[in-house]
Amino acid sequence: MFNEYDDMVTIEELCYMLRIGRNKAYELLRSGKIKAFKEGKLWMIPKPAVIDYISRRGQ
């Protein structure tokens, strides 16, 4: 799943992967629903965390 993406994805890639807007993406990150961390001003979003979020939503 999502083989075309690197191990860490950007906000823009997250939006495209989940077909959501930037505001919703930031909401998911800040709430911890998608496990990620900030490095300076940049969000570091592990691709497995996105896949895990999708898996949990499907249950």
N, C-alpha and C positions, 0 to 999 in steps of 0.2 A: 504494500500500500504506500502510495506517495514516493515511489522509487526515484522520481525525477528531482526530489528535493534533497538538500544537504541534511546532515544530522541536526543542525540548528537552523531554524527558520526565522524569517523576519515577520514583522507585523503585517506587511503587505501580503506575504505568502500565506500567513495564517488566515487572513481575510479571504483569500482566494480558495484555500483548502476547505474552509467551512462555509463559504458563500455568505459571509456576514460583513457588516460594515466595521470601520475602525473603532467607533465608540463601543460596540458590542465586544470586539476583540479585547480592548483595554479593560472592559468590565470583567471579562472572563479571567484575564491575567491578574488583575488586582484582587479579585475575590478568591483566587487560588483554585478555581475550578479547572484551570489548565496550569499545571506546575511549571513555573518559569522563574527566572531571576533577572535582576537588572545588573548590568555591568556599565557603570557610569550612567549615561542617559539611555542606553540601548537595552531593550528587552532581549534576553537570550531564551529562546523557546525551543526546547528539545523536541524533535519530531516524534519520539516515542510518547511524549506527554500529550501531544495532539491526538495520536492514535488511541491512547488510553481514554482520553475524553470522549472520543467518538464511540468507543466500545461501551463505556459506561452509559452513554445516552441511549444506546440501542437496547439496553436490558429492560 
